[in-house]
Amino acid sequence: MFKYVFYKLFRFKMIFGESIFESAFVAVLWVAMFAAMNIFSVFLFFDKHYNLRNIINNMFKESDLIIPGIYMIILMTIFYFILFHKKKYLKIINEIENKTKEENRKGNISAILYQVFSFIFFIIALIYNFN
């Protein structure tokens, strides 16, 4: 499913006339952002009951940016190797463009649903945690 999310975001960036490399790189960043948002939403649900923020603050008292920074570096590294390393993005683009319309329609629907539900899940987690 991440391939289709990547492809949809890649095609969206290509509308603005950017190069394939730039569009692919930005699409990888967006895919990592969606994954980070989902993991952060789960964290917010658990934080409400287990007070995870205090545990993390006690572990890293010097800076509030250490944990999110490490978290984003790890996610970007994972998605770099999944989608970008050795120009995998070109293989993914060719693979999706060579599929039938029916297969692409199912993949596009799943990519759109993933993005929509990611935002909804994040908003619900914020409301739930800060009420």
MODELLER restraints for C-alpha pairs under 7 A, 6 or more apart:
rsr = mdl.restraints
at = mdl.atoms
rsr.add(forms.Gaussian(group=physical.xy_distance, feature=features.Distance(at['CA:1:A'], at['CA:107:A']), mean=6.87, stdev=0.5))
rsr.add(forms.Gaussian(group=physical.xy_distance, feature=features.Distance(at['CA:1:A'], at['CA:110:A']), mean=6.88, stdev=0.5))
rsr.add(forms.Gaussian(group=physical.xy_distance, feature=features.Distance(at['CA:1:A'], at['CA:111:A']), mean=6.37, stdev=0.5))
rsr.add(forms.Gaussian(group=physical.xy_distance, feature=features.Distance(at['CA:3:A'], at['CA:92:A']), mean=6.72, stdev=0.5))
rsr.add(forms.Gaussian(group=physical.xy_distance, feature=features.Distance(at['CA:4:A'], at['CA:107:A']), mean=5.83, stdev=0.5))
rsr.add(forms.Gaussian(group=physical.xy_distance, feature=features.Distance(at['CA:4:A'], at['CA:108:A']), mean=6.17, stdev=0.5))
rsr.add(forms.Gaussian(group=physical.xy_distance, feature=features.Distance(at['CA:4:A'], at['CA:111:A']), mean=5.63, stdev=0.5))
rsr.add(forms.Gaussian(group=physical.xy_distance, feature=features.Distance(at['CA:5:A'], at['CA:31:A']), mean=6.85, stdev=0.5))
rsr.add(forms.Gaussian(group=physical.xy_distance, feature=features.Distance(at['CA:5:A'], at['CA:111:A']), mean=4.77, stdev=0.5))
rsr.add(forms.Gaussian(group=physical.xy_distance, feature=features.Distance(at['CA:6:A'], at['CA:27:A']), mean=5.54, stdev=0.5))
rsr.add(forms.Gaussian(group=physical.xy_distance, feature=features.Distance(at['CA:6:A'], at['CA:28:A']), mean=6.44, stdev=0.5))
rsr.add(forms.Gaussian(group=physical.xy_distance, feature=features.Distance(at['CA:6:A'], at['CA:31:A']), mean=6.23, stdev=0.5))
rsr.add(forms.Gaussian(group=physical.xy_distance, feature=features.Distance(at['CA:7:A'], at['CA:93:A']), mean=6.54, stdev=0.5))
rsr.add(forms.Gaussian(group=physical.xy_distance, feature=features.Distance(at['CA:9:A'], at['CA:27:A']), mean=5.21, stdev=0.5))
rsr.add(forms.Gaussian(group=physical.xy_distance, feature=features.Distance(at['CA:10:A'], at['CA:23:A']), mean=5.37, stdev=0.5))
rsr.add(forms.Gaussian(group=physical.xy_distance, feature=features.Distance(at['CA:10:A'], at['CA:24:A']), mean=5.54, stdev=0.5))
rsr.add(forms.Gaussian(group=physical.xy_distance, feature=features.Distance(at['CA:10:A'], at['CA:27:A']), mean=5.20, stdev=0.5))
rsr.add(forms.Gaussian(group=physical.xy_distance, feature=features.Distance(at['CA:13:A'], at['CA:23:A']), mean=5.30, stdev=0.5))
rsr.add(forms.Gaussian(group=physical.xy_distance, feature=features.Distance(at['CA:14:A'], at['CA:23:A']), mean=6.10, stdev=0.5))
rsr.add(forms.Gaussian(group=physical.xy_distance, feature=features.Distance(at['CA:24:A'], at['CA:89:A']), mean=6.69, stdev=0.5))
rsr.add(forms.Gaussian(group=physical.xy_distance, feature=features.Distance(at['CA:28:A'], at['CA:79:A']), mean=6.70, stdev=0.5))
rsr.add(forms.Gaussian(group=physical.xy_distance, feature=features.Distance(at['CA:28:A'], at['CA:83:A']), mean=6.93, stdev=0.5))
rsr.add(forms.Gaussian(group=physical.xy_distance, feature=features.Distance(at['CA:32:A'], at['CA:75:A']), mean=6.13, stdev=0.5))
rsr.add(forms.Gaussian(group=physical.xy_distance, feature=features.Distance(at['CA:32:A'], at['CA:76:A']), mean=6.08, stdev=0.5))
rsr.add(forms.Gaussian(group=physical.xy_distance, feature=features.Distance(at['CA:32:A'], at['CA:79:A']), mean=6.46, stdev=0.5))
rsr.add(forms.Gaussian(group=physical.xy_distance, feature=features.Distance(at['CA:34:A'], at['CA:118:A']), mean=6.77, stdev=0.5))
rsr.add(forms.Gaussian(group=physical.xy_distance, feature=features.Distance(at['CA:37:A'], at['CA:122:A']), mean=6.57, stdev=0.5))
rsr.add(forms.Gaussian(group=physical.xy_distance, feature=features.Distance(at['CA:38:A'], at['CA:118:A']), mean=6.09, stdev=0.5))
rsr.add(forms.Gaussian(group=physical.xy_distance, feature=features.Distance(at['CA:38:A'], at['CA:122:A']), mean=6.66, stdev=0.5))
rsr.add(forms.Gaussian(group=physical.xy_distance, feature=features.Distance(at['CA:41:A'], at['CA:121:A']), mean=6.78, stdev=0.5))
rsr.add(forms.Gaussian(group=physical.xy_distance, feature=features.Distance(at['CA:41:A'], at['CA:122:A']), mean=5.18, stdev=0.5))
rsr.add(forms.Gaussian(group=physical.xy_distance, feature=features.Distance(at['CA:41:A'], at['CA:125:A']), mean=5.37, stdev=0.5))
rsr.add(forms.Gaussian(group=physical.xy_distance, feature=features.Distance(at['CA:44:A'], at['CA:125:A']), mean=5.95, stdev=0.5))
rsr.add(forms.Gaussian(group=physical.xy_distance, feature=features.Distance(at['CA:44:A'], at['CA:129:A']), mean=5.97, stdev=0.5))
rsr.add(forms.Gaussian(group=physical.xy_distance, feature=features.Distance(at['CA:45:A'], at['CA:125:A']), mean=6.01, stdev=0.5))
rsr.add(forms.Gaussian(group=physical.xy_distance, feature=features.Distance(at['CA:45:A'], at['CA:129:A']), mean=6.38, stdev=0.5))
rsr.add(forms.Gaussian(group=physical.xy_distance, feature=features.Distance(at['CA:47:A'], at['CA:53:A']), mean=6.65, stdev=0.5))
rsr.add(forms.Gaussian(group=physical.xy_distance, feature=features.Distance(at['CA:48:A'], at['CA:129:A']), mean=5.45, stdev=0.5))
rsr.add(forms.Gaussian(group=physical.xy_distance, feature=features.Distance(at['CA:83:A'], at['CA:89:A']), mean=5.45, stdev=0.5))
rsr.add(forms.Gaussian(group=physical.xy_distance, feature=features.Distance(at['CA:96:A'], at['CA:104:A']), mean=6.92, stdev=0.5))
